Amino acid sequence: MEPPEAPPLCRELWGSQEVTWYQGDPRGGLLRLRPPGARAGTGINQVLMRVLLPQGYPHSVSPDYLQYQCWDSLQALCSSLCSSLSARSVLQAMGVGDGAATVTGATLTWLLRDGVGMVTRITFTYLQGSRLDCEAKQWRLAADVINDAALLLELLAPDWPRAGPALLTLAAAGKCVVGVAGGATRTALAVHQARRDNVAEVAAKDSSQASAPACTSTWVPPCTDWSRGESSSQWGSMGEAELLKAIECSPEQYLIVLRPEEGWVGVGLRRGSPPSTPLLACAHALLLEELLGPPLPPTAPMGAALRRMQGALRRCHAPGSVPWGVLAESSRIWRTLGPSFVDGLAAAGWETQRPLLAPDQWELEWAGPGGGASKEEPRPL
């Protein structure tokens, strides 16, 4: 297939990477083209990225993220192996397998370990809690060293039966320090690494990365060809005329795709749109979904205008038919109500500049005010 000479009607991006170009074909449909320089990822790579890396990597994290996580995962693997060995030593030091050991002695040793650990945790937090932010890297390193020392004490405990309880108690105290220092400093590092208000996800993926090395011998990811998302399915089913009409009838900062016969409304965010755009687009889509539902009550705000649009939507029964007048009218109304809606939320104390609506990293870019499409030659998908 010869690549079209005209620039693409719309570009689909994931983070800063161009994923798909959409161009009209002679039959009125849309061609999905691979942009210059884009590479099709293999199934196993996509699965590993989705499982182990934050959404939008590498653009959603700091530049030093990968290097740090590689060393951190290596350390987690070594600690996991040592922990497996030390667990046997702890049980042996407690008297498991020793006919002369008593349940009372093992219980007292266990209670002593837990009690000293609790006191150590509280004391360490009191003494060093305020310094864990400003000395995050130092305490992160110290936590790893202390953890290794605690594992060593547990491994040595069975060889010195008389000193076994004391060694286990010291090891428990060290692990409690590790729990406080490691957990607190990891949170501070996650704040540094997160670049798109995704601190919780960065911390969660760090936990997955720490767990993965410990189970690599028994866990094999399925070799399924996952894409980075499912956004392409609906855009690919549109025709050139429908895409151009959707761009014309939608607000400037996002695209609305309406399927009345399916009761479905889709949103495509424009690249470079303001931070409040996901909130406005989501509320606009929810308004249209409400119109696709049961009849509005007589007391609904703007009832006459909304009921008129709802009636037009209900008359669209043919597959693929879209009431463009309803979409244009709702966009016109929302251009006025939307900013007032956001201002009202802000006045009520809501944070509107960083709405956590999980839109993934998908964005669209189309020709028009503030837009523009690249003129490089694409390759057929």
N, C-alpha and C positions, 0 to 999 in steps of 0.2 A: 504494500500500500504506500503510495506516495504521500509524504507528509504535507499537510495543507500549508499554503503560503501565508494565509491570514493569521494574525495572533489569536491565541486561544480565547474563547469566550469567558472562561473561568478557570482558575487554578486552585487546586486543593493542596493544602500544606499541613504537615504534622510537625509542630515546633517550627524550626526554620528550614525544614527539608520539604522541597516540592515533591509531592507524591503522584499527582495526576493532573494532566491538562484535559479540559473538555473543549471540544471543537465540534461545530456542526458538520453533519455529513450531507451529501446530496439528497438523501431520502427524508431529511427533516429530523433525524435523530441526533444523538450525541456520540461522538467518538471519544473514547478514553485513551489518552496517549501518555506514554512515559516521558517525563521531562528529560532534557539533556543532563547527563551525570547522575541520574537516579538509578539506584541499584535495587533489584528485587531481592529481599531478604529470604533466607531459607527458613523452613518451618522450625527447626531446632533453635536457630538464633532468635527468632521472634518469641518462642516460648520462654527461653531463658531471660530475654530482656523484660518480658512482662512479669515474670515471676520474681526476678532478683533486682531489677533496677527501677528507680522511680519513674513515674509517668512523665514523658517528655525528655528523658535523658538523651543527650548531655546538656540540654539547654535549661533544664529545670533545677540543676544543681551547680555547685561551685566548680571551678576548673580542677581543683585538687581532689575531687571526690573519688575518682576511680583509683588513683594511686593509694589514697588512704584506705579505701575499702579492700583493695587487694592484700595489703599488709594486715589489715584487721581480720580478714577472713582466714589468712594463713595462721595468725595467732589463735583464732578461734578453733581451728582444726587441731593445732598442737594441744591446746588446753582441753579439748574434748577427749583426745586420746589419753592424756594424763589423768583426766577425771575418771575415765573407765577403769584405769589401773588402781587409782586411789580408792575407788568405791569398794573394791575387794579388800584392800588393806584396812579400811575403816571397819568393815564388818568383822574381819579377823581380829582386829584389836579390841572390838567389843565383846569378843568371846565366842563368835560363831564358829562351830567346829571344835571347840575346846570343852571337853567333858567336865573340867573342873570349874568352868565359869558358871556364874549364877545370874538369874534374871534380874535380881535386885542390883547387882553390881553393874550390869549393862545399862539398866534404867537410870541409875545415879550418874553414870558417865554421860549418858545422852542428855539428861537434864542439865548437868554442869556445862556441857557444850552449848546448849541452847541459851541458858541463862547468861553465860559470859558473852555470847554473841550479841544478845539483846542489849546488854549494858554497853558493850563496845560500840554498837551501832549508834546508840543515843549519844554517847560521849564524843565520838568522832564527829557526828553532825554538829554538836554544840561547839566543838573546838575549831573545825575547819569548814563548816557549811558556807560561810560568807566568802571563802577564798576559792571555792570550786569554779566560779565563773571566770575570775581573772586569771586563774592558773589551771585552766581546763586541760591543756596538753600535758603539763607536768603531772597532774593527778591521774590522767588517763594512763600515762606510762607507769606511774607508781602503782596503779591498780593492777596492771598486768604483772608487774614484778612481784607484788604481794600475793597475788593469786598463785603464781608459780611456787613461791615459798611455802604457801599453805598446802599445796598439793604435795610438795616434798615432805613436809612434816607428816602428812597422812600416810605417805608411802613408808616412812621410817617407823611409824608407831608400832607395827607388829614385831619389829626386831628388838624393841626395848619394852618388854611387858610392864616393868615397874613405872616407866615414864610415859607409857602409852596414853593414859587419860590426860596428862598434862600436854602432850603433843597434840592430841585431838582438840583440846580446848583452845590452844594457841592457834591451831589451824582454823577453827571455827571463828575465832575473833578476827583473824586475817581475812577470811571470806566475807565477813560482815562489813569490814572496811571496803573490800572490793565491791560489794553490792552497792554501797552508798556512793563511793567515789566514781566507780565505773558508770553507774546509771545516771548520776547527776551530770557528769562531764559529757556523757554521750548525748544528753539532751542539749547541752550547750553547743556541741559540735554539729548537731542536726540543725540548730538555728543558723549556724554559719553556712552549712552546706545548702540549705533550702534557698531557692531563688524565686519561687512562685507561690509563696504562702503554703508550702507543702511540707511543713515540719513533721506533722504526724506521719505522713507517708514515708518520708526519708527515714524516720526512726523505725517504722514497721519493716521497711525493706532491709534495714541494717540487721534486724532480728532474723529475717529470712536468710540473709547472707551468712550470718553466724551459724545458723542451724544447718544450712545446706552442706558444708564440708563434712559434718559429722555423719551424714547419711548418704554420702555419694556412692557407697558400695551397695546400697540396697534400694536406692531411689533412682529410677531412670525416667526422664521426662518423655511424654508421648511425642512422637515425631509427627505432629499435626501441623499443617501449613496454616497457621494463624496469621491474619493480617493485624495491623496495629489497631484496628477498630472496624466498625461496621458502617462508617459514614458513606462509603462509596456506593452502597447498594441503591439508595433512593436517588442520588444524583444521576447515576448511570441509567436509571429507568426513565428519566425525563427526556423530552425532545428539545431541539434547539429553540423552537418558538416558545415552549413552556418556560425554559430557563430565562430567556430574554424577558418574557412577560412577568415572571416572578421577580426579576431584578427591578423591573419598572414599577411594580405594585408594592414592593416591600420597602421598609425604611432603608435609609442610606447605609446604616452600620450593620445590618444583618439581613439574611434572606429567609423568607418564610415559604415552605413547601406545604401545600394543602391537599389532602386526600379526603374529601367529604364522604365518599362511599366506604372508606375504610375507618372513618372516625379518627384519622391520624393527622397530626400537625408536626412538621419538622422545622428545625432552626439551623441555619448555617451562619456562624459568626464571621464578620469581615476582619481581615488581618489589619492590625493597628487600630482597632476600635477602642473607645474609652473603657476604663475599668468597669463602669456600671452597665455596659452593653449586655453582658450575659443575663443580668437581672431584668433589664427591660425586655429582652428578647423572650426570656422564659415567661414573664408575665403576659406578654402579647400572645404567645402560643397558648397559655392557659385560658386566656379570654376566648380564643377561637375554639378551643376544645370544649369550653362551657357552652358555646353556641351550637356545637355539634351534638350536645347532650339533650336532656329533657327540656321541655318548654320553660322559658324563664317565668318566674312568678310575677304577678302584676306590680309588686312593690320594688322590682329590680331597678337600680339606678340607671338612668338613660334608657328606660325600658322600651320606649317607642323605637329609637334607632337600633337598639340591639335586637329587638324582636323582628324588625324588618330584615336585618342581616341574617338572623336565624332562619327566617322563612325562605330566603334565597338559598341558604345552604341545604335546607331540607329538600329543595326541588332538584338538587344535583344528584341524580340516581345513576346516570350513565358512567361506566368506569372511565376514569381519566378526565372527566369533565371537572373544571375548576371555575368557580364563580369569581372571576377576577375583580369584578366590581366590589364584592364583599371584602376581598383582601385589600384592595386599594382604600376602601372606606375605613376599614379597621386600622390600617396604617395611618390614615389621616387623623383619626380620632386619637390614636395612641401617641402621635407626635405631640399632641397637646396634653394628654393625660399622663403620659409616661414620666416626663420630668417632674410633674407634681406628685406622682406616686413615689418616685425616688426621694424627693425632698421631704415628703411626709414620713417615710421610713427613717430618714436621717434625723428628722426632728424628734422622732420617738425613741432615738437612741440606737438604731440599727446601723451597722457598718455596711455601707452600700458600695464602697470603692474596692472591696475585696470579697465579693460574694462567693461562697464555697458551694457552687452548684455542680461541681464535677463535670465540666464540659469537655474534658480530655484536652488534647493539644491540637485538635483539628480546627483549621481556619480556612476561609475562602478568600480569594481575591479576584475581583472582576473589574472590567473596564467601566469607568464612570468617574464621578467626582471623588477625588482622593485615591482612585484606584489606578489601574494600568496593568497591562500584561506584558510579559517578556516576549521578545521577538526571536529568541533562539529557536532553532529547528527541533521539534520533538521527535521521538521515536514511537512507532506503534507499539501498544501493549501486547 
